[in-house]
Amino acid sequence: MMETPTLITEHEALIAMRLFLEQFYARAGNDMETLIADITIESDGKPLDPAAWDDWLRCVDEAKSPRRLG
């Protein structure tokens, strides 16, 4: 089953990235090596750590929420 892409603006993407990094830092601290490994895309198109994808989608949803915009 193919996923429908979620389109976000550059502004929303920046907010989502910050949220994602803040959440990662709260859990793992300043461990860039683990972060990069977790979000490495495998041959099946999914990140090495499936939880990272779920975390990212939550951050995108939050970044797109009306309370974050404006």
C-alpha positions as CSV (number, residue, x, y, z in Angstrom):
1,M,0.0,0.0,0.0
2,M,1.5,3.3,-1.1
3,E,1.4,6.2,1.3
4,T,-0.1,9.5,0.2
5,P,2.6,12.2,0.7
6,T,1.9,15.0,3.2
7,L,2.8,18.4,1.7
8,I,4.1,20.9,4.2
9,T,5.6,24.4,3.7
10,E,9.2,25.1,4.4
11,H,8.1,26.9,7.6
12,E,6.1,23.9,8.8
13,A,9.1,21.6,7.9
14,L,11.4,23.8,10.1
15,I,9.0,23.7,13.0
16,A,8.6,19.9,12.6
17,M,12.4,19.4,12.5
18,R,12.8,21.5,15.7
19,L,10.1,19.5,17.5
20,F,11.6,16.2,16.3
21,L,15.1,17.2,17.5
22,E,13.8,18.5,20.8
23,Q,12.0,15.2,21.4
24,F,15.1,13.2,20.4
25,Y,17.4,15.3,22.7
26,A,15.0,14.8,25.6
27,R,15.3,11.0,25.2
28,A,18.8,10.4,24.0
29,G,20.8,13.6,24.7
30,N,23.4,14.9,22.3
31,D,23.9,11.6,20.4
32,M,24.1,12.6,16.8
33,E,25.4,9.2,15.7
34,T,22.3,7.5,17.0
35,L,20.0,10.1,15.5
36,I,21.5,9.7,12.1
37,A,21.3,5.9,12.3
38,D,17.7,6.0,13.5
39,I,16.6,8.1,10.5
40,T,18.7,6.3,7.9
41,I,16.4,5.2,5.1
42,E,16.6,1.5,4.3
43,S,16.1,-0.2,0.9
44,D,12.4,-0.6,1.8
45,G,12.0,3.1,2.0
46,K,11.5,3.2,5.8
47,P,13.8,4.5,8.5
48,L,16.0,2.1,10.4
49,D,14.1,2.9,13.6
50,P,10.3,2.6,12.9
51,A,9.6,4.7,16.0
52,A,11.5,7.6,14.4
53,W,9.0,7.6,11.6
54,D,6.1,7.7,14.0
55,D,7.8,10.5,15.9
56,W,8.4,12.5,12.7
57,L,4.8,12.1,11.6
58,R,3.6,13.4,15.0
59,C,5.9,16.4,14.7
60,V,4.7,17.1,11.2
61,D,1.1,17.0,12.4
62,E,1.9,19.3,15.3
63,A,3.8,21.7,13.0
64,K,0.7,21.9,10.7
65,S,-1.7,22.5,13.5
66,P,-3.5,25.9,13.4
67,R,-2.1,26.8,16.9
68,R,1.4,26.5,15.6
69,L,0.8,28.7,12.5
70,G,0.7,32.4,12.4
